[in-house]
Amino acid sequence: MAQQTNTILSAGIDIGTSTTKIIISQLVLQNTAGRTHVPRVEIIDKIVLYKSPIFRTPLLDNTTIDAKQIEQIIFSQYQLANVHPSDIQAGAILITGETATKQNASELIHYLSDAAGEFLVATAGPDLESILAAKGSGAVAYSKKTSKVIANIDIGGGTTNIAVLKHGEVIGTVTLHLGGRLMEYKQGRLISIAPAIQRLFIKHDRTISVNSPYDRVTEQWVIENMLLSLNAVLRGEQDADKIPLLLGHLPNWTEPIDCLMFSGGVARFLYPELKTVEASYTFDDMGEEIAHSILQNPALQEFQWLEPLETVRATVTGAGAQSTEVSGSTIEVSGSTIEVSEDLLPLKNIPVHTCDFQQSHGDIAEKIRYAISTAEQLYQIDCEETYFALYLKNIPYLQFHDIEQIAECVLQHWSRNNTIIVILESDYAKALGQTLKRKTKKKNIICIDQIYVNTNDYIDIGKPVYSGVVPVVIKTLAFHKA
């Protein structure tokens, strides 16, 4: 007999430096464990139902996103896709590239996360963007089929996000100030220049000003510095002075890169067979010249090049169809009252702190006490109900008395918050959650398992769906600084 499946709708919304795109996907869920085993619900298929046109990201001025126009774009596309915000149960919103530096970026994304459906919001973090782009471009799937190390290079309007992959796993990320709209023109004159490029000119005692005429020599000098930075990070360079346009941390992988896959708006000029895009999608910027220089760069041609499944829509495809995981089925979500229980989920932007058992039963009480105390110092705000999640990692085999001890320790030290959120690697969430529930009527309990996170990750937990599992997005929550 065929296993029963269920579906949920997922939305991906990418508000980038140059463009805004929306994608609606259907995620197919199935219990893959068999009828005689503990249920293990997995996403077995992802079907793209609707792709929006590519819109130019609307701005009120150089520092402010036009929130009203963004809202109109999103909800007009929902109508065309024949979906209502309440239909959406998973997915991600991303404000990416230079758009994440705008003064109302954080306010806009949190508003949209509530207005655009009860689904999971992933805010602008360059590492997260690079991973989603690598999933959407097909680089992650391709890397599962080979032992080669692949770098997916997602070149947008304001930033380039690079994810390095091996055997389907992300082994490193890096971000550069490399993008088509870092210098923009109108009628042959420069109308905008990004702060990172202005700093580059100052560093080299060169001058440039808005309204100056287009100068190909100057533009090529900027692009040469961009490719200098790109080649440096692809070689794993650890001296920031040799990466003039680095944004954030240095390259953090150790293995040499074998293959390159390009995605993002600029990538459509790198693969002749993928050039056909919407006729309205044209910009008077550096994008095409950057692509031409990449194609002529000898160092980049030394790598094997792979063709992506998506270019300009890679990140939004990753956000809409690849950002969500599902918890294990042996979970416990309950409120201290029926009313609280009904309204407990979804929860968004929950910071994670790890308690590592190190496969040992020793010092459990002290490990839990220390982890909760540290998390409260990091994340709690006086006089406010704020959340954090405790991640129990490297858990040894637990017997009933061990679960009782863990529950007692958690309740003893979880003093400043009314909602206990515990994430476990292995299938103990139901047992621990019910033990906590039995021992207290004063706190809300959320215990989920089969999710793998790290300290300083953030998670969103959606409402329970098929077979009682909950959709979860794991992310890095950070806005670029200009």
Protein Blocks (a to p, Z undefined) as FASTA:
>chain_A
ZZdddddddddddddfkbccddddddddddfkbjkbccddddfbdcdfbdcdddddddfb
lmbccfklmmmmmmmmmmmnopafklpggdcdddehjllmpmklmmmmmmmmmmnopcdd
ddddfklmmmmmmmmnommmmmmmpcbdcddddddfkbccddddeehiafbdcdddddfk
lpcceehiafbdcfklmmmmmmnopacdehiacdfklmmmmmmmmmmmmmmmmnopabfk
lmmkbghjadfbfbdcfbdcdedjklmmmmmklmpccfklccddfklmmmmmmmmmmklm
mpccdddfbfklmmmmmmmmmmpccddfbbcdddfbfklmmmmpccehiacddddeklpa
ehklmmmmmmmmmmmmmmpcghiacddddddehiacddfklmmmmmmmmmmmmmmbcbdc
dddfblcllmmmmmmmmmpckbccdddehiacdehiacddddddehhiacdddddddddd
ZZ
